[in-house]
Each structure stands twice: as C-alpha cells, then as structure tokens.
C-alpha cells in the first residue's frame, strides 16, 4: 500500500478520463453551441491535449464537420490523441492535426482562425504570467477551460489529518519550479480576471469528481498522488501519515472511501 508507486502519466490520464467526462459542465457546452458559426468546418484548438480526452468527449457533442488542432509539448501523448477515430454529433468524421509546442509561448497568431479554444486540466500548471499570455492569445474567440482544480477536497469518512494534508498539497500546487511559481488552485480566478481585463465576459460552472466504490482504483491513485505531493511539500508529514495512508488505501480497496475533488469550468467570450 505504498503511496510512492504512481502510474506513468499517460496511464494516469487514461484512468481519470471517465471521471473527467462525468464531471464536466454540459450547460457550458450548450452555451458554446450558441457561439459557434454556422456552416463550414469548425476549427477547434485544444491546448494541453494530453491523450485527447477532451477531443473524444466534446467533438461528439458539437455539430460537424470539425477540424481539431491539438497542442502539447509531449509528442508521444499527441500521437495517442491523434490515433483514434472521432465523429461529430452529426456522425461526420473529425479531422485532427497536432502541434508539439510550448503553450507558455502561445501567441494570438497561433490561434488565428480558431472558432473555439479548449483545454482541460491545464490552468493549475501555469504561472500568473503564463495564464495572462494564454488568455491574451485566446481573447476574441470563445474559450472553454474545463476541469481546473480549486484546492477543495472532501474525503468520507473524515479523518483529522485530511485538512492538514489538503493544505500541504495546495501549497505544493503553488510551488516554484525552475523559477516558475505555479498558480495551482488560484489559476481559475486568475484566468477569469485576465479575461475580464480584456473585456471578455466569463461564465463559470462546477465540475467536481465524485469518486465512490465504482471508482476505487482512481480514488486510490488520486490519494497516492495527493498525499505524496503533500509530503514532498511538508516532509514532516511523512512519518505522521504512514498509518493514515494505510487506512485510506484500505478503505478505497474495500469500497468504503468516497472522495469529492472540486473543479471549475470556465467559458469565456
């Protein structure tokens, strides 16, 4: 029951895909449809694509034809994202191209011609300056950012250590990496403020994970990463949480652990 053995990133993305899909705010997708031009293929640019979970979820909910441009800095993830066949809500094929690039250098020229810009689980990995740059590139076209963490979690049954671990994890999310101070759970508000500074209205939605017995594997993997990051931030927690980790992972394995991980979705424009 070690908390040190974590899945490779691509496997983690695959494990969480169903939970992301169940959590996303479909009301914002309804609002997106109203903002899209009629006729001709839709040009959709997806930032931080990973293995393509948002493409697979959103494309079938939008009218076709569609052309998706997928951005990520990992060529192997992009290859996975582009490998599967996806169809639109009308049953039309969706075409895909990939761009292996650093999103922190995104410019308005990169998104020229986009009818919609999307991203999922991206904002918390950026700095304030990078969020400002991404928002400046997106301003002027509908933008849908989904599954952004807020730092709020709830584990049931409760434990006295939950709040302390959560605080340490959130501090880890805000850590400085190679001179970059990440926004973590502050990123959603920073993005909304940045769009407002450009005069772009923002509509927010909730997209919490609700993990129960049916998602026990994901709950356990999330817990390992959550606690591991907290202990990295606060090494004094490692010895104090050894028994806590065993209890929580046993609860997950037995289907007794329920976890709520809060996220927010944003539609700008």
N, C-alpha and C positions, 0 to 999 in steps of 0.2 A: 504493500500500500504506500510506496514511496511517492512523495509529491515531486520528485526530481525528474521522473521519466515522462517527458512530454512528447506528444505526437509531432512529426515533421509538419511544417507549416501548411503544405498542400493538403495533408490528411486532416489537419485541424479545420481548414476551410470546408472540406467535404463533410466533416462531422457536424458543423454548425449550420450548414445550408438550409436544412429543413426548419430549424428554429428561426433563422432569419426570415424565411419565407412566411412562416406563420405569424411573425411579429409585425411585418411591415404594414404601414397605414394605407389601406386601399382607398380611403377617401381622398388622399392626396393624388393617387393615380387617376381617380375620376376627375379631379381638378386639372391634372396635366393634360388629359384628352381635350379639354376645352381650350387649351392654349396652343395646341398643335395646328399647323397649317393643313388645309385640305388639299388633296391631290399631290401626286408625285411621291417619290420615296422619302420617308422621314430620315433625316441624318441625326443620329444619336451618338454622342461621345461619352464614353464611360471611363471615369478616372479611377485608377487603382483597381483594375478589373479583377485581379487575382485569378481564380479558376473560372470566372464567368458566371457566378451565381445570380447576379442582378440581371444580366442578359437573359438567362434562362427563365427568370421569374417575370420580368417586366415585358419582354418582347411579345409573349402570347397575350398580354393584357392591352396591347396597343394595336391600332389598325395598321395594316401593311399597305404597300411594301415598306421595308425598313432597311437602312444601311447603318451598321454599328461600327464605330471606331473605338477600339479597346486600347487603353493606356495602362502600362505597368512597367516597372523597372526590371522585372524578372522575366526573361524570355521563356523559361520553362512553364511558368504559370500562364503566360499568354498563349503558348502553344496548346495547353489544355483547354483554355477558354474558347479558342477558335475551332477546336476539333469537332464538337458536336453540332448536329443539325438542329436549328431552331426555326419555328414558324410563327407568324404573326397571329393576331386574333382572327384574321380572315383566312388563315391557313396558307398564307403566302410565305415563300422562303425568305429568310432574313440573311442578308449578306454581311460579312464581317471582314474587317482588316485590323491589323494590330500595329501599335506604335510602342516600341520599347524605349522609354524615356523617363527622365526625372521630373515628376509632377511639380516639384518645388520651383521649377523654372518655367512653368506654363505661362504662355502669353495669350492675349486676345487673338493673335494671328493663328495660333494653333487650333482654335475653336471656330475659326471662320466657317460659316455655312452650317453650323450646328443648329438644328431645330430644338434640341433638348440636350442638356448636360446632366449626367447622373454620376452617382458614387454611392458606395455602401461601405460602412465601417472604415472610413478614411480619415475624417477630420481630426480625431484624437491623436493621430500620429504626426500632426503638423505643429509648427510653431505659429505664434501670432503673425509674424511677418509672412510666413508661407500661406496661411489662411487668407490674409489680405491679398496676396498675389493671385491665388486661385480665384477668389471672389471677383477681383478686377478682371480676370480673364473671362469669367462666366457672365458678368453683368451685361444685360441687354438681351438675354435669351432665357427661357425657362430652365431652372436648375433644380434638380431633385437630389438632395443628400439624405440617405437613409441609414438607419442603424448606427447612430452616433451615441457613444456611452455618455451617461450623465454622472456616474460615480455612485448612484444609489442602487443598493442591492438589499435583498431580504432573504434570509435562509430560515426555513421552517423544518423542524423545531428550532427555536432560537438557542443561542449559546452566548455566554458573557463575553467571549473573545471575538464575536462577529464584528462588532463596531470597531474594535481596535485594528483588526486585520483590514477591514474596509478602508479605514483612514490611511493606513500604511500603503495599501495598494494604490489609492488615489494620489498619494504623494509620489509613488513610483511612476504613475502615469504622467506626472508633471515634472519628471526628472530632466536633467540636462544631459544630452548625448552628443558628444563631439562638438560641443559649443552650441548646440541647438536645444533650447528649452521648450519641451513639448507642452502642448496645451491640455492634453488628456481630457478630463471631464468638463473643462472650461471651453472646449472648442466649439460646441454648438452655439453658445451665447456669443462667442467671438465672431462666428460666421454670420449670425443674424445681424449683429451690429455692423459688420463690414458691408453687408448688402444694404442696410439702412443708410449707411454713409454714401452709397451710390444712388440713393433714392429708389431702391428696389424693395417692394413690399415682400414680406415673408410670412408664410403660413406654417405653423408648427403642428406636428402630430406626435402621438406616443407609439412606441414600437417595442414594448418590453418582451424579453424572453420570459416564458413561464414554464419552467422545467419541473417535471414530475417523474413518476416511475417509468413512463414511456420514453423519457429522455435521460435515463440514468447514466448512460455512458457519457453523454455530453456534459451532464451535471458534474460528474467526477472529473472529467478532463478540464472543464472550466475551473473547478475548485483547485485542482493542482496548480494551474497557471496563476490563479488569483492569489493563493497562499504563497506560492513560490516568489512572485513579484513582491509581495508584502515583506517577506523575509529578506529578500535582496535589499530592499529599501531600509528595513529595520532588522539587522542581523540578530539583535537581542530577542526577536520573536521566535527564532528557530527552535531553541530548546523548549520554550514555553508552549509551543503549539504542536509538539510531537504527538501528544495524546489527542489533542483536538483534531489533528489531521486523520489519525486512525479512526476516531469516532465518526467523523463526517464521511469518510470514504466507505466505512461500513454501512452507514445509513443510506448512502447512494446505491451501493450494491444491493441492499435489501429493499430498495424502492421506497424508503421512508423519507428521503430528503427531497424537499421542494425548494426551488431557487427562483427568485424573481430578479432579473437583471434589467434595469431600466435603460431604455434608449429613447432618443427623439429623432424624428424625421423632419426635414425642412423642405418646403417648396418655395423657391424664390422666383419672382417675376410673374 
